[in-house]
Amino acid sequence: MLLWLILALMTAGAIFAVLWPLGHAADVQAGSDLAVYRDQLDEIERDRSAGLIGQAEAEAARVEVSRRLIVAADAAEFTHSLPIGSPLWRRRAAAIAAVVLLPLVSVALYLAIGSPQLPGQPLEARLRAVHQDRSIASMVAQVEAHLERNPDDARGYEVLAPVYLQLGRFTDAVNARRKLLTLSGENAARQSDLGEALVAAANGIVTADAKSAFERALALDPNDLKAKFYVGMAAEQDGDRARAAEIWRGMTENAPADAPWLPMVREALTRVAGGTPAATSPGPAAEDIAAAGGMSEKDRGEMIRGMVARLADRLKENGKDVEGWQRLLRAYMVLGERDKANAAAADAKRALANDPDKLRQLGDMIKSLGLEG
């Protein structure tokens, strides 16, 4: 209770110290305040119409300025209602009454409609979180509204895409990246950014579409670091640790010692270099599929399907890889897609028809899995 009393007295003292020397100029000050606040209202409306501030910020500012305008108008009306030649002490008495009543009314309103019973929270963290959430949400809403009116503004999509990624709106990030490529044309950075958004949308799996984007980025710029890293990740997810290690080791050579991405690449390199020998062909190995058992059903399915899709595409180009065919058949059986496994077995037989040894290996695999053939 003592703290409330001290705060109230401090507030009253501060307001009184400001009002007392200004009491003799009340007429001039009131009129000036009215003009200033009206100009501020006009400026807020202009900023809102120009899209410089959002609707929520404009409304909050308008309410605050309007409140000050009402106070100034009341002060001006009160000043002009005084008889000409009124003693200065009457003005000062009115100021003192306002100083006393304002804190009392504020406290009464807070006790009536506020929440004094809630426990305190760290002010800095609370203000930072509120400001950040409001500023990001406001910025996104403003840019989205701008793009609705100007759908061909590439700059807007360039601004939104990384924010969508930060907010976890991965599908929106992918769409923004694709739109930016359409409007501004491709370059290595835009292709690797698209690939990154596709990987995020696939819960960390480098899908066939994502890998295609990274490979296109490297074709445009062989030194694109983001694309290199994710191509290495794709190799790791395919079971080709040797290829992943080769890519990441090349990134660390001659890299600046203070490069911000260097620790991440070294960690990835340690992970694959210390593992089992790499397979000679891409695709999900048995240990990869076993590791997926700890994931949720959705994540496990997405991880395996991403690997299987890339392996199937590669086998269409190089059908002589018998180990690749064996992995593909095992993966389809893990996914419960027996029809696809049978179709892949038939394709493998045709691709290996001229190689008796590989055909025999494939036949053993087909028999062990109980597939047709």
VEXTORKE-789575 format. One record per residue (C-alpha): residue in one letter; z, x negated, y. Coordinates in steps of 0.05 Angstrom, whole numbers, padded with zeros to 5 digits, always signed. Layout:
<recs>
aZXY...
</recs>
This chain:
<recs>
m+00000+00000+00000l+00016-00057+00047l-00053-00086+00035w-00085-00020+00056l-00043-00019+00119i-00062-00091+00136l-00135-00078+00125a-00133-00015+00168l-00098-00052+00225m-00148-00110+00221t-00206-00061+00224a-00177-00024+00283g-00163-00090+00319a-00234-00115+00309i-00267-00051+00332f-00220-00046+00392a-00235-00118+00412v-00309-00101+00415l-00303-00034+00449w-00253-00053+00504p-00296-00101+00545l-00356-00055+00536g-00321+00007+00561h-00345-00002+00632a-00418-00003+00611a-00417+00057+00565d-00473+00094+00601v-00522+00036+00598q-00504+00016+00527a-00511+00087+00499g-00580+00096+00528s-00602+00028+00503d-00576+00042+00433l-00614+00107+00428a-00680+00072+00445v-00667+00015+00396y-00650+00061+00338r-00710+00105+00350d-00754+00043+00350q-00722+00021+00285l-00738+00088+00252d-00810+00082+00273e-00813+00011+00246i-00784+00032+00179e-00838+00086+00173r-00893+00037+00190d-00867-00013+00137r-00863+00042+00085s-00934+00066+00099a-00960-00005+00095g-00927-00015+00028l-00881-00071+00053i-00819-00035+00028g-00809+00016-00026q-00791+00089-00018a-00719+00077-00040e-00708+00020+00009a-00741+00059+00065e-00697+00119+00052a-00633+00077+00050a-00652+00042+00116r-00671+00108+00148v-00603+00139+00130e-00565+00080+00159v-00605+00078+00224s-00600+00154+00231r-00525+00150+00224r-00522+00098+00279l-00569+00140+00322i-00524+00201+00315v-00463+00160+00335a-00500+00132+00395a-00525+00202+00415d-00454+00230+00410a-00428+00172+00452a-00481+00184+00505e-00467+00258+00507f-00393+00245+00513t-00403+00194+00568h-00447+00240+00609s-00398+00298+00601l-00344+00260+00637p-00336+00278+00711i-00365+00229+00759g-00312+00178+00779s-00269+00189+00717p-00217+00134+00711l-00234+00078+00664w-00170+00090+00624r-00200+00156+00598r-00259+00119+00568r-00213+00069+00537a-00169+00125+00510a-00229+00156+00477a-00247+00089+00447i-00177+00080+00421a-00178+00150+00390a-00244+00133+00355v-00215+00067+00329v-00155+00103+00300l-00192+00164+00272l-00250+00126+00240p-00208+00087+00189l-00165+00148+00174v-00226+00192+00161s-00259+00137+00119v-00197+00127+00076a-00190+00202+00066l-00263+00209+00045y-00257+00151-00003l-00195+00180-00036a-00230+00247-00042i-00298+00227-00068g-00291+00153-00087s-00263+00120-00149p-00202+00080-00129q-00176+00082-00200l-00233+00039-00227p-00215-00034-00242g-00244-00088-00198q-00305-00127-00218p-00328-00197-00196l-00363-00184-00131e-00413-00240-00135a-00437-00222-00205r-00440-00148-00187l-00479-00158-00124r-00526-00207-00156a-00542-00161-00214v-00552-00100-00170h-00595-00138-00121q-00638-00169-00175d-00649-00104-00213r-00666-00066-00150s-00711-00120-00122i-00751-00130-00187a-00757-00056-00201s-00777-00043-00129m-00829-00099-00130v-00859-00074-00195a-00862-00003-00169q-00896-00025-00105v-00949-00067-00140e-00962-00012-00191a-00971+00039-00135h-01017-00010-00100l-01059-00019-00163e-01065+00056-00172r-01099+00057-00104n-01136-00009-00114p-01150-00017-00189d-01196-00076-00178d-01146-00120-00142a-01140-00180-00188r-01083-00209-00148g-01039-00149-00165y-01049-00159-00240e-01035-00233-00232v-00969-00217-00199l-00949-00163-00249a-00966-00197-00315p-00910-00250-00315v-00860-00199-00290y-00878-00152-00346l-00867-00209-00395q-00799-00223-00364l-00779-00150-00369g-00800-00145-00442r-00858-00098-00427f-00905-00139-00472t-00959-00087-00481d-00965-00079-00405a-00967-00155-00399v-01025-00159-00449n-01063-00104-00412a-01051-00139-00345r-01076-00205-00373r-01139-00173-00402k-01153-00137-00336l-01145-00202-00298l-01196-00236-00344t-01245-00179-00332l-01237-00181-00256s-01231-00255-00244g-01268-00286-00302e-01240-00333-00354n-01209-00401-00349a-01163-00440-00393a-01099-00416-00359r-01118-00343-00363q-01137-00348-00436s-01072-00383-00455d-01032-00333-00414l-01065-00277-00453g-01049-00311-00518e-00976-00319-00497a-00971-00244-00482l-01002-00227-00549v-00952-00271-00585a-00894-00238-00548a-00922-00169-00566a-00924-00190-00639n-00851-00212-00640g-00868-00286-00640i-00925-00285-00689v-00989-00320-00669t-01037-00266-00688a-01112-00276-00699d-01127-00249-00629a-01075-00295-00598k-01100-00356-00635s-01171-00339-00613a-01148-00338-00541f-01113-00405-00548e-01174-00437-00581r-01217-00410-00525a-01169-00440-00474l-01174-00508-00508a-01250-00503-00509l-01247-00494-00433d-01193-00547-00423p-01174-00592-00482n-01110-00612-00445d-01081-00542-00437l-01009-00554-00460k-00991-00481-00472a-01051-00470-00516k-01037-00534-00555f-00965-00514-00568y-00983-00445-00594v-01040-00471-00637g-00988-00517-00669m-00943-00457-00679a-01000-00420-00713a-01010-00479-00760e-00936-00478-00776q-00936-00403-00790d-00996-00413-00835g-00957-00464-00875d-00997-00524-00850r-00939-00565-00825a-00978-00629-00824r-01028-00599-00775a-00972-00572-00732a-00937-00640-00732e-01002-00674-00713i-01013-00627-00654w-00942-00632-00628r-00937-00707-00638g-01000-00715-00597m-00967-00675-00541t-00907-00720-00539e-00948-00784-00535n-00955-00808-00463a-00917-00746-00438p-00874-00756-00376a-00802-00768-00395d-00779-00711-00349a-00831-00660-00372p-00794-00593-00377w-00830-00573-00441l-00817-00639-00477p-00750-00619-00510m-00780-00556-00538v-00839-00593-00568r-00794-00647-00597e-00750-00594-00629a-00811-00561-00661l-00837-00629-00684t-00770-00645-00717r-00770-00578-00752v-00838-00588-00785a-00834-00663-00795g-00770-00657-00834g-00795-00601-00880t-00833-00601-00944p-00902-00631-00949a-00955-00588-00917a-01001-00547-00959t-01074-00564-00959s-01094-00494-00939p-01068-00444-00888g-01032-00380-00902p-00963-00356-00921a-00930-00401-00973a-00879-00375-01022e-00822-00402-00980d-00850-00368-00918i-00851-00301-00953a-00781-00312-00981a-00755-00329-00912a-00782-00263-00887g-00734-00227-00933g-00678-00234-00881m-00718-00199-00827s-00722-00125-00813e-00776-00089-00851k-00819-00082-00789d-00813-00155-00768r-00824-00180-00839g-00887-00138-00845e-00914-00162-00779m-00900-00235-00795i-00935-00233-00862r-00993-00191-00839g-01006-00238-00781m-01010-00296-00830v-01052-00258-00880a-01102-00235-00829r-01115-00306-00805l-01120-00332-00877a-01169-00278-00896d-01213-00294-00836r-01213-00368-00854l-01231-00355-00926k-01292-00317-00903e-01316-00381-00871n-01293-00428-00927g-01291-00391-00993k-01284-00455-01034d-01210-00461-01020v-01179-00438-01086e-01107-00449-01061g-01122-00406-01001w-01147-00350-01047q-01084-00356-01089r-01040-00350-01028l-01079-00290-01003l-01071-00254-01070r-00996-00268-01071a-00988-00244-01000y-01024-00178-01014m-00979-00166-01074v-00917-00179-01031l-00942-00128-00982g-00955-00079-01038e-01029-00076-01022r-01057-00080-01093d-01125-00052-01074k-01135-00107-01023a-01112-00158-01074n-01163-00133-01125a-01218-00135-01072a-01198-00206-01052a-01198-00227-01125a-01270-00202-01132d-01290-00239-01068a-01257-00302-01093k-01294-00299-01159r-01360-00294-01124a-01343-00351-01076l-01321-00397-01133a-01373-00376-01184n-01405-00446-01184d-01340-00484-01194p-01312-00473-01265d-01247-00510-01253k-01228-00471-01191l-01251-00407-01223r-01204-00420-01282q-01146-00432-01234l-01162-00368-01199g-01166-00331-01265d-01097-00354-01284m-01070-00328-01218i-01104-00261-01226k-01076-00254-01296s-01006-00272-01275l-01007-00220-01220g-01035-00166-01266l-01096-00155-01223e-01164-00131-01246g-01213-00183-01267
</recs>
